[in-house]
Amino acid sequence: MGELSKVKAKPEELAGYQAQFQEALQEVLAVAKLEPGEILVVGCSTSEITGQKIGSASSLEIAESLMDVLLPMIKKEGIYLAIQCCEHLNRALVVEEECAKKYGWEIVSVIPIPAAGGSMAATAMARFDRPVVVLAVAAHAGIDIGDTFIGMHLKRVAVPVRLSMKEIGQAHLTAARTRPMLIGGERAVYTK
């Protein structure tokens, strides 16, 4: 994992990242229609946002600005948030302890830092009420900034959410929601 970015983002760049992120989150939440208590997973490479290779220039400044947008929206919706760590922590996730207990996830001992976990995970550890780290989740929807591969933490069946924007900063942006599996074949009925 790379070092903490020594390049400071300009205030207008941070504001632009926040505006892009807010728009993307609003779109995902509108399509996913998450119920209170469901989970949104977020993977984010702050390095990729600035046009650097993933893991090479982690930025707490960018992570904090994105979290300023994310936390109020999540709290308003009454949903849980899972922030994916980088590959050096095996893509473990920071969640609220209440969420881990509700879903029965095993809590592990590690404290994400920018150089091992990533800036978003480190920021989540600092900003969540009672943060813990778990190995895996089964989220109901997700947003991926910079190709961090959140798919391993989505419930089956994941459905792409086509967003109006394709990037935050210079980072590729994707999103997904999930739905129950359709089983039973051609004679099955799927709606009431």
N, C-alpha and C positions, 0 to 999 in steps of 0.2 A: 504494500500500500504506500502511496506517495505521501509527501509531507503536506502540511497545512499550506494552503495557497498564501503566498506573500503579496499577491496582487489584490488590492482593494477594489471592490466593485464601486462604481459611481452611484450616487443616490438615484439617478434616473434609470440606471440599469436594474437596481434592486426593485424599484417601483414597477418597472416593466415586467420583471420576473413574477412579482406578486400579482399583477393584473392578469398575466397569462395563466398563472396557476389557479387563481380564483375562477376565471372563466372555465377552465378545464374541469375543476372540481364541481362547479355548478352543473355543468353538462352531465358529468358522470352521475351525480346524485339524482338529477332529474330522470335519467334513463333507468338507473338501477332501482330506484324507489325502495331504498333500504328502510326496514322497520327499526324502531328503537331497539337497541341491544344487538343489532347485527354489526358486522365488521367491515371496515374499509381498510385494505392494505395499501401502503404507499412505499414504493421503492424509488429512491432518488439519488442520482449521481450529481453532486454539485460541481464536480470536475467537468462533466459533460455539458452542463449548462453554460460554462464559460468556454467551451470549445476544446477542452483538454481531454486526454484519454481517461477513461473511467479509472478511478482510484489514484490518479496522479497529482491532483491539486485540490484536495478537499477544502471546502470553504464554510466555516461556521457562520460567517456573516450572511451568506446566501441561505443556509439552512434555517437560521433564526428568522430571516425575513419571510421565508415560506411558511414556517411554523406559525408566524403571526397571522397568516391568512387561514391556515388549516385548523388550528385549535378552536377558534370561535365557530367555524362552520360545523365542525364535528359535534361540539357541545350543543349547538342549536338543534341539530338533527337527533340528538340523543343516541348516537351510534358510537361504537368503539373504534379506535384507531390502532392499527398495527404498523409500525415503521420497520421496514426490513433493513437489516445490517448488511454489510458487504460480504463478499465471499470469504474474507479472512476470519469471519465469525460464522462461517457456514450458512450465511443468509438467515441467521436467527432473527428474532423480531422483538422489538420493544413494545410492550402493551401495558395497560393498567393492570395492577394486581387483581382487581375485581373481575376484569375480563378473563384473565388466565384461570381464575377459580371457577367462574361461571361455566366455562367451556372445558374445564378439566385438563388443562395443558400443564405439562411438567415445566417448572421454573428451573432455569439453569443459573450458574454463578459466573457472571462476566459483566464488566462495565464497558460498554462501547465508548470508544474515543474516536476522534477523527481519523487517526491512522490505522485503527483496527475496529471497524464497525461502521465508520463513515460519519460525516457531520450531521446528517439528519437523525441518525440513531443517537448520537451523542446529545443532540439538542432535545430529543424526546426524553432521554434520561434526566435531563435538567428541568424540563418543563412539565412532564406528566405529574399528576398528584402522587401516585404510588407506583412508579415504574418498576417493571420486572422484565426479564428476558426469557423468552420461550424458544424452543427449537423450531416449531412449525405451528401454523394456524390453518384454518380452512375458512377464508374470508368470503364474503358475499359479493364483493366488488373490489376493484383495485385500479390504481393509477401508477404507471411506470414511467419515470422520467430518466432517460439516458440508458435504456436497455439493461435494466438491473434484473430482469427475469423474475417477476413476481408470480408467474403462473404456478409455480410449485406451492404457493400459499393460497390458491383459490379453490373454493369448493368445485366439485364436478357439477354441472357442465359449464365451462366458461364460454361466454359469448362476447365477441369484440364490441366495444362501443366506439363508433366512429365519431371522433371529435372534430370540431370546426378548425382547430389548429393542429398542426403536426409537430410543433416544437415548443419547448420553453427555453428561452435563450437559444443555445445551439444544440440542446439535447433532444433527441428523438422522443416523442411522446406517444404512449399507447394507453388504452384503458380497457377494462372488461367488467362485465357483470356476470352473475351466474344464474342458473335456473335449475329446477329439478329435472332429473333425467326423465326422458320419455321412454317408457318400457312397454312391452306387451305386443308389439307388432301391429299388423294392419287392422286387426279387429278391436284394438284398444281405443278407449275414449279418453281424451286428455282434458276436456273442459266440462264443467258442470252445466 
